[in-house]
Amino acid sequence: MSKSKGGGTGRGTGKKGWNRWQAAERKASSKPKPYVSKGLQKKAEEAKAARLNDPS
């Protein structure tokens, strides 16, 4: 009887599992965030103030 566990990554599947993992990682990292970081908030406020103060 074989001691091998069922399929999955690293068990003769080539790069299939790794590619799936990479795709999921990219999808998660490119998903829009539910919040805005403080640095970006500050930049947005400064840009808004500059637009309001601009006479043109």
Sequence and secondary structure as in RCSB ss.txt:
>XXXX:A:sequence
MSKSKGGGTGRGTGKKGWNRWQAAERKASSKPKPYVSKGLQKKAEEAKAARLNDPS
>XXXX:A:secstr
      S TTSS TTHHHHHHHHHHHHHHHS  SS  HHHHHHHHHHHHHHHH   
